């Protein structure tokens, strides 16, 4: 009886451990009863009936990356290019991924490979090199639609590398170099053109400013001459009025003033050492006498001074 009890306890422990399954996070387990799918076990602890039930497939539910091996593809213009790609996918339904397709990884790889050949084979070489986004979008649409019944969601399809033939690569390098040189020449010509335009604009503005300066200077010179003429006219008018009111005495004053200024100019000349004036002294004395009479008249209030009459006998 003791052995039987020990056997039953041992069997119970094994039964309990066999009936409790722990599902890891990020995975789903399919449960089969007599080989038939019954349910999907979520992460955590799951109880099954040993002998009658078992874990069928352990399906990874996390997003995964599948590397598509490199392959040679002939484009529409008969160019041979090598292509590498990657596929990002996630299993949404563990039961479908486990039982609707034999090997979901191999199926996705083969499906992507064949559609990659179809898409890129319908394009020219230049299009395959410049339209990667379009190729990725078309592949994503086709592959995602085909894997829908398998419970798989294709999130991204990316072209990693496109390798054209060596001769085409050399031709493209020469073409790129010629294009860059062309752009450099165009930019240099545009820069020279802009510089010439700016230089011409600067010269134009300079000439305009010079012309405006000359016009302003001419205007100021004319205005100065006008003011000088007005001052001269006013001075002449004042001299005329003085002559009209004072007679010959004012004339004598102005003549004497100019005479003295002329003599002062000769005296201050740096080249004049000796000056001879054949001038009569009586003329200078008479002129100075006229100046004295004009000054006396101004002091007496405008009344001309009386000159003593000469004796008849003299």
C-alpha positions as CSV (number, residue, x, y, z in Angstrom):
1,X,0.0,0.0,0.0
2,X,2.8,2.4,0.7
3,X,4.3,1.8,-2.7
4,X,0.9,2.3,-4.3
5,X,0.5,5.6,-2.5
6,X,3.9,6.8,-3.5
7,X,3.2,5.9,-7.1
8,X,-0.1,7.8,-7.0
9,X,1.5,10.9,-5.5
10,X,4.3,10.7,-8.1
11,X,1.8,10.3,-10.9
12,X,-0.3,13.2,-9.6
13,X,2.8,15.5,-9.5
14,X,3.7,14.5,-13.1
15,X,0.1,15.0,-14.2
16,X,0.0,18.4,-12.6
17,X,3.3,19.5,-14.2
18,X,2.2,18.1,-17.5
19,X,-1.1,19.9,-17.5
20,X,0.2,23.4,-16.7
21,X,2.0,25.1,-19.6
22,X,3.7,28.5,-19.4
23,X,3.5,30.7,-22.5
24,X,6.2,33.3,-22.9
25,X,5.5,36.9,-23.7
26,X,5.5,37.5,-27.4
27,X,4.4,34.0,-28.3
28,X,1.2,32.1,-28.8
29,X,0.8,28.4,-28.5
30,X,-1.7,26.3,-30.4
31,X,-3.4,23.6,-28.4
32,X,-4.3,20.3,-30.2
33,X,-6.6,17.6,-28.9
34,X,-6.0,14.3,-30.6
35,X,-4.1,16.2,-33.3
36,X,-6.9,18.7,-34.0
37,X,-6.6,22.4,-33.2
38,X,-8.8,23.5,-30.4
39,X,-7.6,26.8,-29.0
40,X,-4.7,29.3,-28.8
41,X,-2.9,29.8,-25.6
42,X,-2.0,33.4,-24.7
43,X,1.1,34.5,-22.7
44,X,0.9,33.2,-19.1
45,X,-0.2,29.9,-17.6
46,X,-2.4,27.5,-19.5
47,X,-4.0,24.3,-18.3
48,X,-4.3,21.3,-20.7
49,X,-5.4,17.7,-20.3
50,X,-2.3,15.5,-20.6
51,X,-2.4,12.6,-23.0
52,X,-5.5,14.0,-24.7
53,X,-4.1,17.5,-25.4
54,X,-0.7,18.8,-26.4
55,X,1.0,22.0,-27.6
56,X,1.0,22.1,-31.4
57,X,2.9,25.1,-32.6
58,X,4.8,27.9,-30.8
59,X,4.1,30.9,-33.0
60,X,6.2,34.1,-32.6
61,X,3.8,37.1,-32.5
62,X,6.4,39.8,-32.5
63,X,7.4,41.8,-35.6
64,X,10.1,39.9,-37.5
65,X,12.6,40.7,-40.2
66,X,13.1,38.3,-43.1
67,X,16.2,38.8,-45.3
68,X,15.6,38.1,-49.0
69,X,18.8,36.7,-50.5
70,X,20.4,38.6,-53.5
71,X,19.3,37.7,-56.9
72,X,19.8,38.8,-60.5
73,X,16.9,40.5,-62.3
74,X,16.7,41.5,-65.9
75,X,15.0,44.9,-66.4
76,X,12.8,45.9,-69.3
77,X,15.7,47.4,-71.2
78,X,17.7,44.1,-70.8
79,X,20.0,45.3,-68.1
80,X,21.1,42.7,-65.5
81,X,21.0,44.1,-61.9
82,X,21.6,42.5,-58.5
83,X,19.0,43.2,-55.9
84,X,18.8,42.6,-52.1
85,X,15.7,43.2,-50.0
86,X,14.2,42.7,-46.5
87,X,10.7,42.1,-45.4
88,X,9.2,43.2,-42.1
89,X,6.1,41.2,-41.0
90,X,4.1,40.3,-38.0
91,X,1.8,37.3,-37.3
92,X,-1.7,38.4,-36.3
93,X,-3.4,35.0,-36.2
94,X,-1.4,32.2,-34.7
95,X,-3.8,29.4,-35.9
96,X,-3.8,30.6,-39.5
97,X,0.0,31.0,-39.5
98,X,0.4,27.5,-38.1
99,X,-2.2,25.6,-40.2
100,X,-2.9,27.6,-43.3
101,X,0.6,27.4,-44.7
102,X,3.3,24.8,-44.2
103,X,6.3,27.1,-43.6
104,X,5.3,30.8,-43.3
105,X,8.9,32.0,-43.5
106,X,9.7,30.1,-46.7
107,X,6.4,31.1,-48.2
108,X,6.9,34.9,-47.5
109,X,10.5,34.6,-48.9
110,X,9.4,32.9,-52.1
111,X,6.4,35.2,-52.6
112,X,8.6,38.3,-52.2
113,X,11.2,37.0,-54.5
114,X,8.8,36.3,-57.4
115,X,7.0,39.6,-57.0
116,X,10.3,41.5,-56.9
117,X,11.3,40.0,-60.2
118,X,7.9,40.9,-61.6
119,X,7.9,44.5,-60.4
120,X,11.5,45.3,-61.3
121,X,11.4,43.4,-64.6
122,X,8.6,45.8,-65.8
123,X,10.8,48.9,-65.3
124,X,13.8,50.4,-67.0
125,X,17.2,50.5,-65.3
126,X,16.9,54.3,-64.6
127,X,13.5,53.7,-63.1
128,X,14.7,50.9,-60.8
129,X,17.5,53.2,-59.6
130,X,15.4,56.3,-59.0
131,X,12.0,54.9,-58.0
132,X,12.8,52.7,-55.0
133,X,9.8,54.1,-53.0
134,X,7.5,53.1,-55.8
135,X,9.0,49.6,-55.9
136,X,8.7,49.2,-52.2
137,X,5.0,50.3,-52.3
138,X,4.1,48.0,-55.1
139,X,5.8,45.0,-53.4
140,X,4.2,45.8,-50.0
141,X,0.7,45.9,-51.6
142,X,1.1,42.6,-53.5
143,X,2.8,40.6,-50.8
144,X,0.5,41.9,-48.0
145,X,-2.6,41.0,-50.0
146,X,-1.2,37.4,-50.7
147,X,-0.3,36.8,-47.0
148,X,-3.6,37.9,-45.6
149,X,-5.1,34.4,-45.5
150,X,-2.1,33.2,-43.6
151,X,-2.8,35.6,-40.7
152,X,0.3,37.6,-41.5
153,X,0.6,41.3,-41.8
154,X,3.4,42.7,-44.0
155,X,4.5,46.0,-42.5
156,X,7.4,47.0,-44.7
157,X,9.3,45.9,-47.8
158,X,12.6,47.6,-48.4
159,X,15.1,47.3,-51.2
160,X,18.5,47.2,-49.5
161,X,20.8,47.4,-52.5
162,X,20.6,47.5,-56.3
163,X,23.9,46.6,-58.1
164,X,24.0,47.5,-61.8
165,X,26.7,46.0,-64.1
166,X,30.2,47.4,-64.0
167,X,30.1,49.0,-67.5
168,X,26.8,50.7,-66.7
169,X,28.2,51.9,-63.4
170,X,31.2,53.5,-65.2
171,X,28.9,55.1,-67.7
172,X,26.7,56.5,-64.9
173,X,29.8,57.8,-63.1
174,X,30.9,59.6,-66.3
175,X,27.4,61.0,-66.8
176,X,27.3,62.3,-63.2
177,X,30.7,63.9,-63.6
178,X,29.6,65.6,-66.9
179,X,26.4,66.8,-65.3
180,X,28.2,68.2,-62.3
181,X,30.7,70.0,-64.6
182,X,27.8,71.4,-66.6
183,X,26.2,72.7,-63.5
184,X,29.5,74.2,-62.3
185,X,30.0,76.0,-65.6
186,X,26.4,77.2,-65.5
187,X,26.7,78.5,-62.0
188,X,30.0,80.2,-62.8
189,X,28.4,81.9,-65.8
190,X,25.4,83.0,-63.8
191,X,27.8,84.3,-61.1
192,X,29.8,86.3,-63.7
193,X,26.5,87.6,-65.2
194,X,25.2,88.7,-61.8
195,X,28.6,90.4,-61.0
196,X,28.5,92.3,-64.3
197,X,24.9,93.4,-63.7
198,X,25.8,94.6,-60.2
199,X,28.9,96.4,-61.5
200,X,26.9,98.1,-64.3
201,X,24.2,99.0,-61.7
202,X,26.9,100.5,-59.5
203,X,28.4,102.5,-62.4
204,X,25.0,103.7,-63.3
205,X,24.2,104.8,-59.8
206,X,27.6,106.5,-59.6
207,X,27.0,108.4,-62.8
208,X,23.5,109.4,-61.6
209,X,24.9,110.6,-58.3
210,X,27.7,112.5,-60.1
211,X,25.2,114.2,-62.5
212,X,23.0,115.1,-59.5
213,X,26.0,116.5,-57.8
214,X,27.0,118.6,-60.8
215,X,23.4,119.8,-61.1
216,X,23.3,120.7,-57.5
217,X,26.7,122.5,-57.8
218,X,25.6,124.4,-60.9
219,X,22.4,125.4,-59.1
220,X,24.4,126.6,-56.1
221,X,26.9,128.5,-58.3
222,X,24.0,130.1,-60.2
223,X,22.4,131.0,-56.9
224,X,25.7,132.4,-55.6
225,X,26.2,134.5,-58.8
226,X,22.6,135.7,-58.4
227,X,23.2,136.8,-54.8
228,X,26.5,138.4,-55.8
229,X,24.8,140.3,-58.7
230,X,22.1,141.4,-56.3
231,X,24.7,142.5,-53.8
232,X,26.6,144.3,-56.6
233,X,23.4,146.0,-57.8
234,X,22.5,147.0,-54.3
235,X,26.0,148.4,-53.7
236,X,25.9,150.3,-57.0
237,X,22.5,151.7,-56.0
238,X,23.9,152.9,-52.7
239,X,26.9,154.4,-54.4
240,X,24.6,156.2,-56.9
241,X,22.5,157.5,-54.0
242,X,25.6,158.7,-52.2
243,X,26.8,160.4,-55.3
244,X,23.5,162.0,-55.9
245,X,23.3,163.3,-52.4
246,X,26.9,164.3,-51.9
247,X,28.0,165.3,-55.4
248,X,31.6,165.2,-56.4
249,X,32.9,164.6,-52.8
250,X,31.5,161.0,-52.8
251,X,33.2,160.4,-56.1
252,X,36.5,161.7,-54.8
253,X,36.1,159.3,-51.8
254,X,35.6,156.2,-53.8
255,X,38.4,157.1,-56.2
256,X,40.7,157.8,-53.3
257,X,39.8,154.4,-51.7
258,X,40.6,152.5,-54.9
259,X,43.7,154.5,-55.4
260,X,45.0,153.6,-51.9
261,X,44.1,149.9,-52.4
262,X,46.0,149.8,-55.6
263,X,49.1,151.4,-54.0
264,X,48.8,148.9,-51.1
265,X,48.7,146.0,-53.5
266,X,51.9,147.2,-55.1
267,X,53.5,147.6,-51.7
268,X,52.6,144.1,-50.5
269,X,53.8,142.3,-53.7
270,X,56.6,139.8,-52.8
271,X,58.4,140.5,-56.1
272,X,58.4,144.3,-55.8
273,X,61.6,145.7,-54.4
274,X,61.5,149.3,-55.8
275,X,58.4,151.0,-57.2
276,X,58.4,154.3,-59.2
277,X,55.2,156.1,-59.5
278,X,55.2,159.1,-62.0
279,X,52.2,160.6,-60.2
280,X,51.8,164.2,-59.3
281,X,51.6,164.8,-55.6
282,X,49.0,167.4,-56.0
283,X,46.5,164.8,-57.3
284,X,47.0,162.6,-54.3
285,X,46.7,165.6,-52.0
286,X,43.6,166.8,-53.7
287,X,42.1,163.4,-53.4
288,X,42.9,163.2,-49.7
289,X,41.4,166.7,-49.3
290,X,38.2,165.5,-50.9
291,X,38.1,162.7,-48.3
292,X,38.5,165.2,-45.5
293,X,35.8,167.5,-46.8
294,X,33.4,164.5,-47.1
295,X,34.1,163.5,-43.5
296,X,33.6,167.1,-42.2
297,X,30.2,167.2,-44.1
298,X,29.1,164.0,-42.4
299,X,30.1,165.4,-39.0
300,X,28.2,168.7,-39.6
301,X,25.0,166.9,-40.4
302,X,25.1,167.1,-44.1
303,X,25.9,170.9,-44.4
304,X,28.8,171.4,-46.7
305,X,31.6,173.4,-45.1
306,X,32.3,176.9,-46.2
307,X,35.5,177.5,-48.0
308,X,37.3,180.8,-47.4
309,X,37.3,183.1,-50.4
310,X,40.6,183.8,-51.9
311,X,41.7,187.4,-52.0
312,X,41.5,189.0,-55.3
313,X,45.0,190.2,-55.0
314,X,46.4,186.8,-54.6
